[in-house]
């Protein structure tokens, strides 16, 4: 059965590449195997992935290295104002699916960090 799943996953990856979509994110945890697909919703994500990412988001994508806290991201961008950073960079990047939370179930955790999503990696490669 696992061998059949492996062929199915490879088929999904090939189909996404052929359609010019970001590859799905494969995640394994104690509950099973999760496949996260990126889709165009209300035109927002489609535009982002198609290369129409704002200059602010491009700067953020370039600054992300592995998993980083909000403070680390702000420092990497040379920004001091938290509210400005969250409104211009962090919230739009999260809403468009370019970055993701490392602890999705606890978005306000003091241990929360951020990393590039599959869509963010694809957008960064296009630049």
N, C-alpha and C positions, 0 to 999 in steps of 0.2 A: 504494500500500500504506500509506503514512504517513497519508493522509487517512482510510482505514478504521480505523487504530489510534486516531486522534483521536476518531472517533465512538464507538469502544469504550470509551475512557477516560471520555468524558462520560457514557456509559450507566452505567458503574460508579459514578461520582460521584453521579448521580441516584438510583441504587438504594440507595446507602448513606444518602443524605439521607432518602429515603422510609422506610427502615427505622429511622431514628433512630440510626444508627451514625456514629462518627467517619469522616470521609473518609479514604480510603487515602493514604499518603504516596507520591508519585511521585519517584523518584530516578534520575538519569541519570549513569552513569560510563563508563569506558572499555570495560566489558564489556557494556553495554546499558542498557535501561530496566528499572527495578525498581519493582514496585508492592507496598507493604507494607500488608496489611489487619490491622485490629485485630479480634480475636475474643474471645469469652468462654471462658476456660479455667479450670476448677475453680471457677467462681463469682467469682474474684477480680477480673478485669478488668471483668466485667459490672457488678458492684457499684460499682466505682470510677467507671465512665463514667455509671452511672445516677444519680450525684449523692451517693453515700455515701462521699465522700472524707473522710478524717479531717481534723481541724483543722490538724494539723501539715502534712499534704500541701497543704492549701489555702494555708497561709502560704508554703510553698515555691513553689507555682505562681504566687502573686502576686509573689514576689520575682524570679522568672526574667525576665531581660531580654536577649533575644538569646542569645548563647553565653557562658557563664560558667564559670569554674573552680570547683573545690570551695571554695577559700578565699574567692572572691568571693561565692558563695552563702551561706557561713557568715556572712560579714561583713554581707551584706544582711539576714540574719535576726537578727543580733545575738547569734550563738552562738559560744562560745569553744571548747568541747570537741569535738574532731574525732570521737571515738568516738561520742558522743551524737548528733552531727549525722548521721553515717553510718547509725547504727542506726534512728533515729526519722524521718529525712527522706529521705536519699539512696537507701538500699537499697529501702525500700518504694516510692518513686516510680519507680525503675528497674524493679522487679519487676512493678509494675502497668502499666507502659508509659506513664506520664504524662510522663516525661522520657526523653531518649535521649542516648547518647554521640556526640560529634562524631567520634571515632576508634574505631568499634566493634571493629575488629580488635585494638586495643591498649588494653584497659580500664585498665591501670595506667600508661599513658604520662604523663610529667610534663607533656605538652602537652594532656592530656585536658581537654575542656570538656563542658558539658551544655547542652541546649536543650529547650524544650518539644516534645513529640511532638504528632501530630495529636490523640491522645486527651487530652493535657494541655491543648491549646488549647481543645478542646471542653469539658472540665471547667471551665476558667477562665471561659469564656463563660457557663456556667450559673450562676455565682455572682454 
